Amino acid sequence: MSIEALILGKLHEPAKTRTGNNSGRQFVTAKVRAAVGDDAAVFCNVVAFSETTGAALLALDAGDSLALAGTLKPGAWIDREGNARPSLDMVAAQVLTVYGLTKKRKASAEAGNRPMPAQHDDAGADDPQSDGGQHGERPW
């Protein structure tokens, strides 16, 4: 059984790049600690096959907050004392961090505050260093 889920938590230890034994394909693994109550937490084992998702995980340090979206598989394991403990395994499709959110907000604000470049048939209109045919004036 798998569930589409959103996990919020903190990276427990730095993510690691691994290589599949059979495929030779690289992927990233991580462990996230997610709070489930006042003092309780559950660890989620994360694997990312997407390059962008893996790169986002690798850019973080232990303790950094993040949100993960992907396919979650719940399970259980027995500790040394014989107590059943929950386990979560996720194949992450997307990662959102404070750093990524700040970057997206900044890009959005810059795009919203700047008019779109004018379309001209003049030479150099596609060159961002050109004045786009507007002598002395940038198209943005």
C-alpha positions as MATLAB code, in Angstrom:
seq = 'MSIEALILGKLHEPAKTRTGNNSGRQFVTAKVRAAVGDDAAVFCNVVAFSETTGAALLALDAGDSLALAGTLKPGAWIDREGNARPSLDMVAAQVLTVYGLTKKRKASAEAGNRPMPAQHDDAGADDPQSDGGQHGERPW';
ca = [
       0.000    0.000    0.000;
       1.309    3.463   -0.941;
      -0.067    6.890   -0.180;
       0.568   10.233   -1.868;
       1.807   12.315    1.039;
       3.406   15.520    2.210;
       5.980   15.157    4.999;
       7.238   18.139    6.981;
      10.325   17.717    9.100;
      14.043   18.197    9.508;
      16.857   16.451    7.738;
      18.322   14.081   10.335;
      21.710   13.622    8.646;
      23.172   14.801    5.338;
      21.730   13.106    2.239;
      23.925   10.635    0.358;
      24.329    9.760   -3.297;
      24.197    6.047   -4.061;
      24.440    3.913   -7.175;
      22.078    1.045   -7.942;
      23.737   -2.392   -8.019;
      21.875   -3.652  -11.073;
      21.102   -0.477  -12.978;
      24.189    1.610  -12.248;
      21.782    4.529  -11.925;
      22.419    7.148   -9.237;
      19.868    8.142   -6.611;
      19.871   10.053   -3.330;
      18.895    8.759    0.107;
      18.055   10.762    3.210;
      16.479   10.393    6.617;
      13.917   12.940    7.798;
      12.669   13.361   11.360;
       9.009   14.405   11.380;
       7.216   15.498   14.550;
       4.004   13.588   15.278;
       3.119   15.060   18.651;
       4.434   17.117   21.524;
       7.640   15.156   22.046;
       7.176   12.269   19.633;
       8.741   11.943   16.207;
       8.921    9.407   13.425;
      11.771    8.884   10.990;
      11.054    8.715    7.292;
      13.553    7.017    4.967;
      13.608    8.969    1.711;
      14.856    8.033   -1.742;
      14.940   10.460   -4.684;
      15.449    9.288   -8.251;
      14.915   12.697   -9.886;
      18.086   14.749  -10.398;
      16.459   17.983   -9.224;
      14.925   16.387   -6.136;
      18.209   14.691   -5.289;
      20.164   17.912   -5.779;
      17.795   19.756   -3.442;
      18.334   17.116   -0.741;
      22.112   17.146   -1.200;
      22.193   20.942   -0.801;
      20.805   20.701    2.751;
      22.608   20.166    6.046;
      21.493   18.093    9.011;
      18.816   19.986   10.929;
      17.503   21.963    7.949;
      13.708   22.093    7.662;
      12.044   20.759    4.532;
       8.801   19.508    3.037;
       8.709   16.414    0.835;
       5.946   15.326   -1.516;
       5.839   11.825   -2.918;
       4.713    8.257   -2.498;
       4.750    7.083    1.117;
       4.743    3.492    2.301;
       3.919    2.998    5.996;
       5.280    0.033    7.904;
       6.494   -1.131   11.298;
       9.572   -2.648   12.895;
      10.357   -4.201   16.267;
      12.985   -2.568   18.483;
      15.375   -4.392   20.849;
      12.852   -4.302   23.685;
      10.185   -5.930   21.511;
       8.130   -2.746   20.997;
       6.514   -2.109   17.622;
       7.707    1.139   16.047;
       6.318    2.902   12.988;
       8.414    3.208    9.846;
       7.889    5.346    6.776;
       9.547    4.991    3.385;
       9.064    7.709    0.776;
       9.958    8.041   -2.872;
      10.244   11.821   -3.037;
       8.993   13.600   -6.135;
       9.502   17.154   -4.873;
      11.415   18.943   -2.141;
      10.589   22.378   -0.786;
      12.953   24.156    1.561;
      13.076   27.609    3.079;
      15.924   28.351    0.668;
      13.906   27.216   -2.340;
      10.837   29.132   -1.201;
      12.849   32.320   -0.772;
      14.357   31.850   -4.234;
      10.919   31.279   -5.821;
       9.416   34.303   -4.080;
      12.316   36.488   -5.183;
      12.031   35.295   -8.802;
       8.282   35.844   -8.745;
       8.651   39.352   -7.342;
      11.299   40.235   -9.909;
       9.144   38.919  -12.734;
       6.119   40.824  -11.440;
       7.970   44.104  -11.069;
       9.494   44.019  -14.517;
       7.510   44.517  -17.711;
       8.006   41.862  -20.364;
      10.622   42.732  -23.003;
       9.193   44.347  -26.114;
       9.285   42.309  -29.317;
      11.220   44.058  -32.120;
      12.436   43.039  -35.526;
      15.651   44.992  -34.950;
      18.954   43.140  -34.728;
      19.928   42.365  -31.188;
      16.377   42.197  -29.834;
      17.014   38.716  -28.425;
      20.333   39.711  -26.873;
      19.838   40.611  -23.189;
      22.834   42.956  -23.352;
      21.320   44.761  -26.333;
      18.945   47.659  -25.957;
      16.458   45.688  -28.102;
      16.206   48.453  -30.669;
      15.212   51.001  -28.009;
      18.344   53.133  -28.241;
      19.488   54.091  -24.762;
      16.714   52.121  -23.055;
      16.634   48.484  -21.898;
      13.503   46.487  -22.844;
      13.081   45.498  -19.201;
];
